Amino acid sequence: MDYAQLKADLLAYSAEIGVDKLRIASAEPFLSLKDRLIEHQEKGYASGFEHPVLEERVDPRLSLPSARTIISIAVAYPTKMKKAPKSIPGARRGVFSRSSWGQDYHTVLNDRLKKLEAFLRERVGETEMVRMVDTGALSDRAVAERAGIGWSAKNTFTITPEFGSFVFLGNLLTSLPFPLDEPLEDLCGSCTKCIDACPTGALVGPGELNAQACLSYQTQTKGFMPDEYREKIGNYLYGWDTCQLVCPYNKGIDSHHHQEMEPDPELCKPLLEPLLSISNRKFKEQFGHMAGSWRGKKPIQRNAIIALAHYKEKSALPKLCELLASDPRPVIRGTAAWAIGKIGGSEKEEKALLKAKETETDQLVQIEIEKGLDLLKKQNGSQ
Ligand code: SF4
């Protein structure tokens, strides 16, 4: 078998099926990554969303014992919406980060990888392969770096020379001895724009992220969001874009190559208030295909309440009082209590908070009600 020719044919086929970049890395263990991952965990910087077995994260052969090469692919995604609706008083909107626009990238990349698998099977016969997109054992970025898809940048993304860091990554482990590609030069140089722009200091060093302090991670938790982050997420409902948007290599990048990744402005920048009373069924129908819905509707609703507080949207106060009084979920009741105080209200809102204080049995919600009452007093100038 001429593997150089097979690689050339695979590359040509990948372009036909909507893969923007394909390169090949060896499947040797990622030895230098291991120490970094251990240190990362020891410092408490992990998100908890990572693959749980460290050895499997650094050794491809624990996923596929016969692995010799890893096909690394990148699919570029859009960064600008055509006709983005405006967020105006009385009709405030939240926003999903760009990585959640269009069809969930796990679905899109898995589709591409399945097609590549089928292509290879047709050419070489039955052969073992393992697909990975984000949730696989290996680090997509470590593979992409080794394959030369891009360099591992200080903002912890993979920057490709062609599409900046606005790419999704996927891997296909194979036992085929393809010729390998070379890594690219790291072009971050002395730039520190992403580190300087991070509002929470989550980028603790070049390429080192404290996930616990990352606003993208914070939008995906299910409990109460710490106050310091509530002040910073603005109208983001899912994810965070600043560390990518400030990067000079992303300037002017806006790739509209794939129909399924085109953003629907009404979903990517949805009205906030209707989100507060959306049913599970409707949420699934409307947002279920987006990557940002993977944690269910509760984090999105909590973030929508925080976004309304960010806007000080007074027209949302009746709905927030309703949630405080009757939502079965403590995180929603408590965040609503805090938001009422943050927005500022009249006697009516104060009464709603005092009434909830009498009947609330959840201690964490009680703390939020106290915060709400304090904020309300401050807003009304009586303190
Ligand atoms: Fe690298 Fe600068 Fe981009 Fe950060 S902003 S990823 S330091 S080039």
Residues whose N, C-alpha, C, O or C-beta is under 5 A from the ligand:
A	BS01	SF4	A153 K154 N155 L187 C188 C191 T192 K193 C194 V246 C247 P248
